[in-house]
Amino acid sequence: MYFVSIQEMPQSPTQRTTSRRRALRLNALRDQTTNMVKLLESDQSHFALRPKDPQALHHLCFATLAAAESAPAPSTTKADDLAWERWCWYCETMSTPPLRDNTALSPASSALTAKRETALLCGFLLYLADSMPGRGGNASAKPQSNFQMVLAVRRVHERMAWTSCMECAKFTTP
């Protein structure tokens, strides 16, 4: 069995409100905007974006990410909010940021990155298997339900344009 000894993981919508879950994803969205702006500002190529208004790049990045966040169906967003809350909590237990950034990757570190991200996602899946209740709270959740949480975390990362790091750990539906 896989155990992490800290506070109990959020279990149901009654423990945490929808607004709290959305706030977690909005904070990640803001962090991602900052990361994207820094990355784009460091671009030295001929095609670099150099708007005259210094805030324009920030507004562009935030608007782009916010548009991607608003695209999914409300039911998908609700599921993603719950998965993201659990993911943030799990990453906190591992002392690692929930938004998986790979901007500093080098060819030498890609194998390590792949193993680290795979271990992190597998650990999250195993933790969910040990701790996530099934419907009605009487039994454990079905394995497919746990796996859907992992896929939801990947969807959030993909919408925030962090596909490469999450692609290191290739999880697909069975």
C-alpha positions in Angstrom: 0.0 0.0 0.0 1.1 3.6 -0.6 0.7 6.1 2.2 1.6 9.7 2.6 1.5 11.0 6.1 0.0 14.4 6.2 -3.5 15.8 6.4 -6.3 13.9 4.8 -6.7 14.4 1.1 -9.8 16.3 0.1 -12.5 13.7 -0.5 -15.8 15.3 -1.5 -17.2 18.5 -2.8 -18.6 19.2 0.6 -15.1 19.5 2.1 -13.9 22.1 -0.4 -16.0 24.5 -2.3 -16.0 24.8 -6.1 -14.7 28.3 -5.8 -11.7 27.0 -3.8 -10.9 24.5 -6.6 -11.3 27.1 -9.3 -9.0 29.4 -7.3 -6.3 26.7 -7.3 -6.4 26.5 -11.1 -6.6 30.3 -11.4 -3.4 30.5 -9.4 -1.7 28.0 -11.6 -3.0 30.0 -14.6 -1.3 33.1 -13.3 1.9 31.3 -12.6 1.9 29.8 -16.1 1.3 33.3 -17.5 4.3 34.6 -15.7 6.4 31.7 -16.9 5.3 32.1 -20.5 6.0 35.9 -20.4 9.5 35.3 -19.0 10.2 32.7 -21.7 8.9 34.9 -24.5 10.8 37.9 -23.2 14.0 35.9 -23.3 13.5 35.0 -27.0 16.3 36.6 -29.0 15.2 35.3 -32.4 14.2 37.4 -35.4 10.5 36.3 -34.7 10.5 37.3 -31.1 7.4 39.2 -29.8 8.3 42.7 -28.7 5.2 44.8 -28.2 5.5 48.5 -27.5 3.3 48.2 -24.4 5.2 46.1 -21.8 1.9 44.7 -20.4 0.7 43.6 -23.8 2.7 40.3 -23.7 1.3 39.5 -20.2 -2.2 40.2 -21.4 -1.8 38.1 -24.5 -0.4 35.1 -22.5 -3.1 35.3 -19.9 -5.9 35.7 -22.5 -4.6 32.7 -24.5 -4.4 30.5 -21.4 -7.8 31.7 -20.1 -9.4 30.9 -23.5 -8.0 27.4 -23.4 -9.4 27.0 -19.8 -12.9 28.1 -20.8 -13.1 25.7 -23.8 -14.1 22.4 -21.9 -17.6 21.5 -21.0 -18.7 22.5 -17.5 -18.8 18.8 -16.4 -15.2 18.4 -17.6 -14.1 21.6 -15.8 -15.8 20.4 -12.6 -13.9 17.0 -12.8 -10.7 18.8 -13.7 -11.1 21.2 -10.7 -11.4 18.2 -8.3 -8.5 16.4 -9.9 -6.4 19.6 -9.8 -7.2 20.1 -6.1 -6.1 16.6 -5.3 -3.0 16.9 -7.5 -2.0 20.1 -5.8 -2.4 18.5 -2.4 -0.4 15.4 -3.5 2.4 17.5 -5.0 2.6 19.4 -1.7 3.1 16.1 0.1 6.0 15.5 -2.4 7.4 19.0 -1.9 7.2 19.7 -5.7 5.2 22.3 -7.6 2.0 21.0 -9.2 2.6 22.9 -12.4 5.2 20.8 -14.1 7.6 23.1 -16.0 10.2 21.7 -18.4 11.7 24.9 -19.7 15.2 24.0 -18.4 15.3 20.6 -20.0 18.5 19.5 -21.7 19.0 16.3 -23.6 21.0 14.9 -20.7 18.2 15.5 -18.3 15.3 14.2 -20.4 15.7 10.6 -19.3 15.7 11.7 -15.6 12.7 14.0 -16.3 10.7 11.1 -17.9 11.4 8.9 -14.9 10.6 11.6 -12.4 7.3 12.6 -14.0 6.3 8.9 -14.5 7.1 8.2 -10.8 5.1 11.3 -9.7 2.0 10.4 -11.8 2.2 6.7 -10.8 2.5 7.7 -7.2 -0.5 9.9 -7.6 -2.5 7.1 -9.1 -1.4 4.7 -6.3 -2.3 7.2 -3.7 -5.7 7.7 -5.2 -6.2 3.9 -5.2 -5.5 3.8 -1.5 -7.5 6.9 -0.5 -10.2 7.8 -2.9 -13.7 6.6 -1.8 -16.2 5.1 -4.2 -19.7 6.4 -4.7 -21.5 6.6 -1.4 -18.2 6.5 0.5 -18.6 2.8 1.4 -15.9 1.3 -0.8 -12.8 2.2 -2.8 -13.2 4.0 -6.1 -13.0 2.0 -9.3 -9.5 1.9 -10.8 -10.8 3.7 -13.9 -12.1 6.5 -11.7 -8.6 6.9 -10.2 -7.1 6.9 -13.7 -9.5 9.5 -14.8 -8.1 11.8 -12.1 -4.6 11.4 -13.6 -5.9 12.1 -17.1 -7.7 15.2 -15.8 -4.4 16.5 -14.4 -2.8 15.9 -17.8 -5.7 17.9 -19.5 -5.1 20.8 -17.2 -1.4 20.8 -18.0 -2.2 20.5 -21.8 -4.5 23.5 -21.6 -1.8 25.5 -19.8 0.6 24.6 -22.6 2.8 22.3 -20.6 2.4 19.2 -22.8 6.0 18.3 -23.1 6.7 17.6 -19.4 3.5 15.6 -19.0 4.2 13.8 -22.2 7.3 12.3 -20.5 4.9 10.1 -18.7 2.6 8.7 -21.4 -0.6 7.5 -19.8 -3.4 6.6 -22.1 -6.8 5.2 -21.6 -6.8 1.4 -21.6 
